[in-house]
Amino acid sequence: MDDSIAFLDEQGNTSLDFTQPGTSTHFIVAALVLRKSELAQAQTHLEALGQRYFQTGPINSASVGSDDKRRTLVLGQLLALPLQIVALVVDKRELKSEGFYHKGSLFKFLHGLADRELHRHFPNLELVAGRPGEDTFMKGFVQFVHDRHIPTLFDQASFRFVPGVSSLLNQAADFVAGSLARCYEQTAPSPAQAGLRQLLSPKLLALTYWPERFAPLVARPLPGQTTYNASLAELCLQLGQDFLHRKLSSRAPQEIDQVTCLQYLIFHFRHVDPTRYISSRELLAHVQERRGQTPSLHYFQTRVIAPLRDAGVLIASSSKGYKIPACEGDLYDFVNHSNTIIQPLLSRIGKCRDRIYQATSGTIDLLAREEYANLHQLLAYPDSVKQQEAP
């Protein structure tokens, strides 16, 4: 998506004095990424949205505040745009080093995190900053990116900030960042956070939460939910994270698709509903948002899901779709679903082998070759060929 542009805004403040009123527990950066060819369409859509919900004022998260019913209506309309969201959510309560109390050090840390996540997904991207006023995160981030990504003779990457194209899209980024704050900010937790996360999830290309681990549980079980094994869930998520750490910087198209799919599964597990299966159609749509074209179901199954499993990532599947396992039942779903495919295939192979074997009086055994030894054993055939050859 080299023809893409991102509009950024932030939510929260950089204060670490949590005894003071107004100090946020989280700092959030949201980037709305879309193709330049879709800017005019987005502008028109946002103008209509602004007139409907904000009259003459800006599309502003603060003006909606804790009115989550209104926020949900606005967010639903905003997310109808052909955009993707890359978000960084930092739990400031975990910034315990004394160095972070110096604003310069804190900004540098936040700038580095935001730069790493955006550049990782879009190494060639033009960015537009929201609210780049004096002494703000965004003002410093513009300079950070400029200093870090100076083109050279050998690297002509275009990851850089450009002059603002549409303040409406930065307003939209502010609204998305504010909606993410309603999901994570602990000074005034929103009762609608689960619904907001579910609404945002189809458009979230990536959400990086720092620090990575969640405590005390890797996901929040739903009320009354008994089918949740925290130890098993933690193992499955750790295996997924290990894969992401190895492959996040890969530029190979198939591995990009694998990372995109796995990030979506992990986000949905952690932040939306750890019990829900996600359909192939939904996952394909998410991969399509990232790559700009729709892969085939065969490609998805053989080049995305299968290699993830081959790499040791545990992904449960059933007729309802795919998910990160949360309990033993999810793993048995995978085994049972696979069994409905494997057993009929083995039966067909066995019938084919038997008919040929009988018709040729045992001179042709389709499974006698060394490369089919496992199939021969699975079908529990006696070593009839060897018996016939014995003196």
Secondary structure, DSSP 8 states (H G I E B T S, - for coil): -TTEEEEEEEES-----TTSTT--SEEEEEEEEEEGGGHHHHHHHHHHHHHHHTTTS---HHHHTT-HHHHHHHHHHHTTSS-EEEEEEEEGGG--SGGGGSHHHHHHHHHHHHHHHHHHH-SS-EEEES---TT-HHHHHHHHHHHH----SS-----EE---S-HHHHHHHHHHHHHHHHHH-SSS--TTHHHHHHHHGGGEEEEEEESS--SS-SS---TT-----HHHHHHHHHHHHHHHHHHTT---HHHHHHHHHHHHHHHIIIII-TT--B-HHHHHHHHHHHHSS---HHHIIIIIIHHHHHTT---EEETTEEE---SHHHHHHHHHHHHHHHHHHHHHHHHHHHHHHHHTTTS--TT-SGGGHHHHHHTT---HHHHHH--
